[in-house]
Amino acid sequence: MEKTMKIEGMMCPHCEATVKKALERIDGVVSAAVSHTTGTATVTLDKPVDDAVLIQAVTEKDYKVVQVD
């Protein structure tokens, strides 16, 4: 199962790494592919994770989640 997140505020590879680490710490997240150039994170899950949990992990790192699909 995958979710794609649209994230604003990522400007560089360091930003990507910060968001990736935050998302991959969540129980149920197998991996996260993050791109500052497209402003997206594709999150691979092995069990259901509420969108609010994903959003909180990103916003705690001072990035803005615009959309989760």
Rosetta blueprint (number, residue, H / E / L):
1 M L
2 E E
3 K E
4 T E
5 M E
6 K E
7 I E
8 E E
9 G L
10 M L
11 M L
12 C L
13 P H
14 H H
15 C H
16 E H
17 A H
18 T H
19 V H
20 K H
21 K H
22 A H
23 L H
24 E H
25 R L
26 I L
27 D L
28 G L
29 V E
30 V E
31 S E
32 A E
33 A E
34 V E
35 S E
36 H L
37 T L
38 T L
39 G L
40 T E
41 A E
42 T E
43 V E
44 T E
45 L E
46 D L
47 K L
48 P L
49 V L
50 D L
51 D H
52 A H
53 V H
54 L H
55 I H
56 Q H
57 A H
58 V H
59 T H
60 E L
61 K L
62 D L
63 Y L
64 K E
65 V E
66 V E
67 Q E
68 V E
69 D L
